[in-house]
């Protein structure tokens, strides 16, 4: 899909032209900002350009953003915390540095970067240790609690941007903060996935599901994955999954036990929630590890504690990622492990991307191009 700057959304038109980002803070002119004005209603508005970057800041011209389930939750009004509307959307992005604060020596104007989407403090114990997603004073998630990346220009703390390696496109780099970074953190920081292990990847056609398949296969794991239709099954198989189960026609728990000789898998990669969580536990071997980062099918489950401690399962919750995870993800992209892209849309068609993601018809990531 393609679009132009004067596409009209919600009866409002985007600014037909933009001032130079170095021309000064908001002195006339405007820029596009995709704004959530009420639940399930997004408008492409003309807003003032940001001021010159302050001390410790850089200014980015956004080139691409990724759409994720957290965007869908925000669109539906499921923010899990206080927020004020209108709110500029977009939780992960890639762009180019167009201005820097007076004390910033790196990155430089012209550098390509991705931005970290949580406004961390940089000073607490977790931040100092590089565990950015456990910041004790986080000010919110951009595009979810505070204004996000779906705008032409944005000022960011220089410490919260990561350089894009040569050869990695803006489109692919826009997947690093959430789709790749989240999976990197889940598989290797939390689940401690090792070469040769067997992993069950739930919802293998999603953005993080496709990434998990590729990352696990890259280190020599056996991958069993679930999908919702035969078309996705063929795509997951082509992606490298060793065994693909259509959960709508077969009980994945039964097949996983059969495929593993009743031993179970070493790791279960969960992000679906109540529809699959207890089944994923049943698929684990004794002492197996389940890591989860989402609950798209609901928020609550009933768990068999007897099973939990007798089988000595290890269950880890995982949210977001660290800046290190993003750097590692971009390095993997530079080495040839690229995201699976389902659809590319124009900024004005953001809601179409949300609707496609909500329909569960996707296989891979949805990218919004500027």
C-alpha positions as CSV (number, residue, x, y, z in Angstrom):
1,X,0.0,0.0,0.0
2,X,1.2,3.5,-0.7
3,X,0.1,7.0,0.5
4,X,0.9,10.6,0.2
5,X,1.3,13.4,2.8
6,X,-2.0,15.0,2.0
7,X,-4.1,11.8,2.6
8,X,-7.1,12.6,4.8
9,X,-7.9,10.6,7.9
10,X,-10.8,11.5,10.2
11,X,-11.5,14.5,8.0
12,X,-8.2,16.2,8.7
13,X,-5.3,16.6,6.3
14,X,-1.6,16.2,7.0
15,X,0.6,19.2,6.6
16,X,1.5,19.5,2.9
17,X,5.1,20.4,3.6
18,X,7.6,20.4,6.4
19,X,10.1,23.1,7.6
20,X,13.7,22.2,7.8
21,X,14.3,20.4,11.1
22,X,17.3,22.7,11.7
23,X,15.3,25.8,11.1
24,X,14.4,26.4,14.7
25,X,11.9,25.3,17.3
26,X,8.4,25.4,16.0
27,X,8.7,28.8,14.2
28,X,5.9,28.4,11.8
29,X,5.0,25.4,9.7
30,X,4.0,22.0,11.0
31,X,4.4,18.3,10.8
32,X,2.3,15.1,10.6
33,X,1.4,13.3,13.8
34,X,-0.8,10.3,13.9
35,X,-2.9,10.9,17.0
36,X,-5.3,8.7,19.0
37,X,-8.2,11.1,19.9
38,X,-10.5,8.6,21.5
39,X,-10.8,4.8,21.7
40,X,-10.5,3.3,18.2
41,X,-10.3,6.7,16.6
42,X,-7.0,8.0,15.1
43,X,-6.5,11.2,13.2
44,X,-3.6,12.4,11.1
45,X,-3.1,15.9,12.5
46,X,-0.9,18.9,11.7
47,X,1.1,19.8,14.8
48,X,4.0,22.1,15.6
49,X,7.5,20.9,14.9
50,X,9.6,20.2,18.1
51,X,12.1,22.8,19.4
52,X,15.8,22.5,18.8
53,X,17.2,19.5,20.8
54,X,18.2,20.4,24.3
55,X,21.3,19.4,26.2
56,X,21.7,15.6,25.9
57,X,19.1,15.3,23.2
58,X,19.0,14.5,19.5
59,X,16.3,15.1,16.9
60,X,15.1,12.3,14.7
61,X,13.3,12.4,11.4
62,X,11.2,9.2,11.6
63,X,11.5,6.9,8.6
64,X,9.5,3.8,9.6
65,X,7.6,2.4,12.6
66,X,6.5,-1.1,13.5
67,X,2.9,-2.0,14.6
68,X,2.6,-4.3,17.6
69,X,-0.1,-5.8,19.8
70,X,0.6,-3.0,22.3
71,X,-0.6,-0.6,19.7
72,X,-3.8,-2.6,19.3
73,X,-4.3,-2.5,23.1
74,X,-3.8,1.2,23.2
75,X,-6.2,1.7,20.3
76,X,-8.8,-0.3,22.2
77,X,-8.3,1.8,25.4
78,X,-6.4,-0.9,27.3
79,X,-3.6,1.3,28.5
80,X,-3.2,-0.4,32.0
81,X,-2.2,3.0,33.4
82,X,-3.3,6.6,33.4
83,X,-2.9,8.5,30.1
84,X,-4.3,11.6,28.5
85,X,-5.8,11.9,25.1
86,X,-5.0,13.0,22.4
87,X,-1.9,10.8,22.3
88,X,0.5,10.4,19.4
89,X,0.8,6.7,18.7
90,X,3.7,4.4,17.7
91,X,5.9,2.4,20.1
92,X,8.9,1.4,17.9
93,X,10.7,3.4,15.2
94,X,13.8,3.9,13.1
95,X,15.0,7.2,11.8
96,X,17.8,9.6,10.9
97,X,19.4,12.2,13.2
98,X,18.8,15.7,11.9
99,X,20.0,17.8,14.8
100,X,21.8,17.3,18.1
101,X,22.1,19.2,21.4
102,X,25.2,21.3,22.0
103,X,26.9,18.7,24.2
104,X,26.1,15.6,22.1
105,X,29.1,14.2,20.3
106,X,27.5,10.9,19.4
107,X,25.4,10.1,17.4
108,X,26.0,12.7,14.8
109,X,23.7,14.4,12.2
110,X,23.0,12.0,9.4
111,X,23.4,8.8,11.5
112,X,20.7,6.2,11.2
113,X,19.3,5.0,14.5
114,X,16.5,3.2,16.3
115,X,14.9,4.6,19.4
116,X,14.2,2.9,22.7
117,X,10.5,3.2,23.5
118,X,10.6,3.4,27.3
119,X,11.5,6.7,29.0
120,X,13.9,5.3,31.5
121,X,15.7,7.5,34.1
122,X,19.2,6.3,33.3
123,X,20.2,6.6,37.0
124,X,18.6,3.9,39.1
125,X,20.3,0.6,39.9
126,X,18.6,-1.3,37.1
127,X,19.5,1.3,34.5
128,X,23.1,1.5,35.7
129,X,23.3,-2.3,35.3
130,X,22.0,-2.2,31.8
131,X,18.6,-3.7,32.7
132,X,16.7,-0.8,31.2
133,X,13.3,-2.5,31.0
134,X,13.4,-2.8,34.9
135,X,13.9,0.9,35.4
136,X,12.6,2.0,38.8
137,X,11.5,5.4,37.6
138,X,10.2,4.8,34.0
139,X,8.1,7.7,32.9
140,X,6.0,5.6,30.5
141,X,6.0,3.7,27.2
142,X,6.0,6.0,24.2
143,X,2.9,5.7,22.1
144,X,1.1,4.0,24.9
145,X,1.3,6.2,28.0
146,X,3.0,9.2,26.5
147,X,3.3,10.6,23.0
148,X,5.0,8.2,20.6
149,X,6.9,7.9,17.4
150,X,4.2,8.3,14.7
151,X,5.3,11.8,13.7
152,X,7.8,13.3,11.3
153,X,10.2,14.7,13.9
154,X,10.9,13.9,17.6
155,X,13.4,14.9,20.2
156,X,14.9,12.0,22.3
157,X,17.6,11.6,24.9
158,X,20.8,10.7,23.0
159,X,21.3,7.8,25.4
160,X,18.1,6.1,24.2
161,X,19.0,5.7,20.5
162,X,21.0,2.9,19.0
163,X,23.0,3.1,15.7
164,X,21.7,1.0,12.7
165,X,24.5,-1.0,11.1
166,X,25.3,-0.5,7.5
167,X,23.2,-2.6,5.2
168,X,20.2,-2.8,7.5
169,X,17.2,-0.9,6.1
170,X,15.0,1.5,8.0
171,X,12.1,-1.0,7.5
172,X,13.9,-3.9,9.1
173,X,15.6,-1.8,11.8
174,X,12.1,-0.5,12.9
175,X,11.5,-4.1,14.1
176,X,14.5,-4.1,16.4
177,X,13.1,-2.4,19.6
178,X,10.0,-4.7,20.0
179,X,9.8,-7.7,17.7
180,X,13.5,-8.5,17.8
181,X,14.6,-7.1,21.1
182,X,11.7,-8.7,23.0
183,X,12.5,-12.1,21.5
184,X,16.2,-11.7,22.2
185,X,15.5,-10.9,25.8
186,X,13.0,-13.8,26.2
187,X,15.0,-16.5,24.6
188,X,18.5,-15.7,25.7
189,X,18.3,-13.6,28.9
190,X,15.3,-15.3,30.4
191,X,14.7,-18.8,28.9
192,X,18.5,-19.4,28.5
193,X,17.9,-21.2,25.3
194,X,20.8,-23.4,24.2
195,X,21.8,-24.9,20.9
196,X,20.2,-28.3,20.3
197,X,17.3,-27.8,22.6
198,X,13.6,-28.2,21.6
199,X,11.4,-25.2,21.8
200,X,7.6,-24.7,21.3
201,X,6.8,-21.3,19.8
202,X,3.2,-20.4,20.2
203,X,1.6,-18.3,17.4
204,X,4.4,-18.8,15.0
205,X,2.9,-16.4,12.4
206,X,3.1,-13.3,14.6
207,X,5.8,-10.8,14.5
208,X,7.6,-12.1,17.6
209,X,6.6,-15.7,16.7
210,X,8.4,-15.6,13.3
211,X,11.4,-13.9,14.9
212,X,11.5,-16.7,17.6
213,X,11.5,-19.4,15.0
214,X,14.4,-17.7,13.1
215,X,16.5,-17.0,16.2
216,X,16.0,-20.5,17.6
217,X,16.9,-22.2,14.3
218,X,19.9,-20.0,13.9
219,X,21.5,-21.7,17.0
220,X,20.5,-25.2,16.0
221,X,17.3,-25.8,18.0
222,X,14.4,-28.0,17.0
223,X,11.4,-25.8,16.6
224,X,7.8,-26.8,17.1
225,X,5.3,-24.1,16.4
226,X,1.5,-23.5,16.3
227,X,-0.4,-21.5,13.7
228,X,-4.1,-20.9,13.0
229,X,-4.5,-22.0,9.4
230,X,-2.9,-24.1,6.7
231,X,-1.5,-21.2,4.8
232,X,0.4,-20.0,7.8
233,X,1.6,-23.6,8.4
234,X,3.2,-23.7,5.0
235,X,4.9,-20.3,5.6
236,X,6.1,-21.4,9.0
237,X,7.6,-24.5,7.5
238,X,9.3,-22.5,4.8
239,X,10.7,-20.3,7.5
240,X,12.5,-23.3,9.1
241,X,10.1,-24.7,11.7
242,X,10.7,-28.4,12.1
243,X,7.1,-29.2,13.0
244,X,4.0,-27.0,12.5
245,X,0.7,-27.6,14.2
246,X,-2.6,-26.0,13.2
247,X,-4.1,-25.5,16.7
248,X,-7.6,-25.0,15.2
249,X,-7.7,-28.6,13.9
250,X,-5.3,-30.5,16.2
251,X,-4.5,-30.5,19.9
252,X,-1.0,-29.1,20.1
253,X,-0.4,-30.6,23.6
254,X,-1.0,-34.2,22.3
255,X,1.2,-33.7,19.2
256,X,4.0,-32.1,21.1
257,X,4.2,-35.0,23.5
258,X,4.2,-37.4,20.6
259,X,6.9,-35.5,18.7
260,X,9.1,-35.5,21.7
261,X,8.6,-39.1,22.7
262,X,6.5,-38.0,25.7
263,X,9.5,-36.2,27.2
264,X,8.3,-32.6,26.4
265,X,10.1,-29.5,25.2
266,X,12.9,-27.7,26.9
267,X,11.4,-24.2,26.4
268,X,7.9,-22.9,25.7
269,X,7.7,-19.5,24.1
270,X,4.4,-18.0,25.3
271,X,2.6,-14.7,24.4
272,X,-1.0,-15.8,23.7
273,X,-2.3,-16.2,27.2
274,X,-5.3,-18.2,28.6
275,X,-6.0,-20.0,25.3
276,X,-2.6,-21.7,25.3
277,X,-0.8,-21.1,28.6
278,X,-1.8,-24.3,30.5
279,X,-1.3,-26.4,27.3
280,X,2.2,-24.9,27.0
281,X,2.9,-26.0,30.6
282,X,1.8,-29.6,29.7
283,X,4.2,-29.5,26.8
284,X,7.2,-28.9,29.0
285,X,9.7,-31.6,30.0
286,X,10.4,-32.0,33.7
287,X,12.3,-28.9,34.7
288,X,11.4,-27.1,31.5
289,X,11.2,-23.4,31.1
290,X,8.2,-21.3,30.0
291,X,8.8,-17.6,29.2
292,X,5.9,-15.3,28.4
293,X,5.6,-11.7,27.3
294,X,1.9,-11.3,26.4
295,X,-1.7,-12.3,26.9
296,X,-3.6,-11.4,23.8
297,X,-6.4,-13.9,24.5
298,X,-7.0,-12.6,28.1
299,X,-5.4,-11.8,31.4
300,X,-6.2,-14.6,33.8
301,X,-5.7,-18.3,34.1
302,X,-6.2,-21.1,36.7
303,X,-3.0,-23.0,37.3
304,X,-2.4,-26.4,38.8
305,X,0.2,-25.7,41.5
306,X,0.7,-29.4,42.2
307,X,1.8,-29.9,38.6
308,X,4.0,-26.7,38.8
309,X,6.2,-27.8,41.7
310,X,6.2,-31.6,41.1
311,X,7.4,-31.0,37.5
312,X,9.7,-28.3,38.7
313,X,8.7,-25.9,35.9
314,X,10.4,-22.5,35.7
315,X,8.0,-19.7,34.6
316,X,9.4,-16.3,33.7
317,X,7.6,-13.2,32.8
318,X,9.3,-11.0,30.3
319,X,8.5,-7.5,29.2
320,X,10.3,-5.4,26.6
321,X,14.1,-5.5,26.4
322,X,17.3,-3.7,27.2
323,X,19.3,-1.4,25.0
324,X,21.8,-4.2,24.8
325,X,19.1,-6.5,23.4
326,X,18.4,-4.0,20.6
327,X,22.1,-3.7,19.7
328,X,22.4,-7.5,19.6
329,X,19.2,-7.7,17.5
330,X,20.6,-5.2,15.0
331,X,23.8,-7.1,14.8
332,X,21.9,-10.2,13.9
333,X,20.1,-8.3,11.2
334,X,23.4,-7.1,9.8
335,X,24.6,-10.7,9.7
336,X,21.5,-11.7,7.6
337,X,18.8,-12.7,10.1
338,X,16.1,-10.4,9.0
339,X,12.5,-9.9,10.2
340,X,9.5,-11.4,8.3
341,X,7.4,-8.5,6.9
342,X,3.7,-9.1,6.3
343,X,2.6,-5.7,5.1
344,X,3.9,-2.2,4.6
345,X,1.4,0.7,4.8
346,X,1.6,4.5,4.6
347,X,1.4,6.7,7.7
348,X,-2.2,7.6,6.9
349,X,-3.1,3.9,6.7
350,X,-2.0,3.1,10.3
351,X,-5.5,2.0,11.3
352,X,-5.6,-0.4,8.4
353,X,-2.4,-2.0,9.9
354,X,-4.0,-2.1,13.3
355,X,-7.1,-3.8,11.9
356,X,-5.0,-6.4,10.1
357,X,-3.1,-7.2,13.2
358,X,-6.3,-7.4,15.3
359,X,-7.7,-9.9,12.7
360,X,-4.8,-12.3,13.3
361,X,-4.4,-12.7,9.5
362,X,-0.8,-11.5,9.6
363,X,2.4,-13.5,9.1
364,X,5.2,-11.4,10.4
365,X,5.4,-7.7,11.0
366,X,3.4,-4.7,9.8
367,X,5.5,-1.7,9.0
368,X,4.4,1.9,8.5
369,X,6.6,4.0,6.1
370,X,7.0,7.7,6.2
